[in-house]
Amino acid sequence: MILFALCVCAFSCNSNEIGNSKDVNPETIYIYYAVSYDDGDDSVSCYLQYRFAGENGTTLVLNSPAAVKIDDIEIPVDSNNVSGAFYLKNFYAKTFTGKHNIDYIDINGKHHQEQFSFDPVVLTTVIPPAIKRTDIVLDFSGHLSDDVATVTIEDSSVQTVDVHYAATLAKGRIVVPAEELQPLTNGPLKIYISKTVTPAFQHPTQEAGMFAVMYGIKEIETALKD
């Protein structure tokens, strides 16, 4: 999963040291939640991590009675040399749409419950094998809220800057203006369409944290021709 790999890589330069939640004040724990899904995958990844001393700090194992559950399913701890300690659970994508609950219980038995919705969006526009330097009209179905989607376009030249265009899905359509394509070089193009939602924490620790629900809506290969 590309988005899951990205969320792990985002923390790969941070501390991979592992400590114990029983040894720190639970209000000083930084929470990182990343829910990620790529178009066509069978599963949704829920990656949960707890750190001491901020987002770059020591990763923590939740010592009993501390624990974390997703929809009442307790998640076991995992670890590796890159990310330190973390909690990871994959859910079947076709049955995961809707509202979900993450319940983190700290060492003192305090519950920090967070709710989020998993609402995938589907690209219904078929991109042809070759496109011209005109507006790219992209239509979507699914949960068409006011969330912002990002369209990234890469050509094969190292001398040009990739296009990063963001717009809302309010009416189920994004139009990438023709002028965005002007700097790109003729030839193969890769188009990535994604959406990230950042729910606000409802019951954070004093240290707070970051929460992201990330959707890889579509990856497309085409070619640019004049």
Secondary structure as UniProt FT lines:
FT   HELIX           2..9
FT   TURN            10..13
FT   STRAND          18..20
FT   HELIX           21..23
FT   HELIX           26..28
FT   STRAND          29..38
FT   TURN            39..40
FT   STRAND          43..52
FT   TURN            55..56
FT   STRAND          58..61
FT   TURN            64..65
FT   STRAND          67..70
FT   TURN            71..72
FT   STRAND          73..74
FT   STRAND          77..80
FT   TURN            81..83
FT   STRAND          84..92
FT   HELIX           93..95
FT   STRAND          98..105
FT   TURN            107..108
FT   STRAND          111..118
FT   STRAND          121..123
FT   STRAND          136..142
FT   STRAND          148..155
FT   TURN            158..159
FT   STRAND          163..168
FT   TURN            170..171
FT   STRAND          173..176
FT   HELIX           178..181
FT   TURN            182..183
FT   STRAND          187..197
FT   TURN            206..207
FT   STRAND          209..224
//
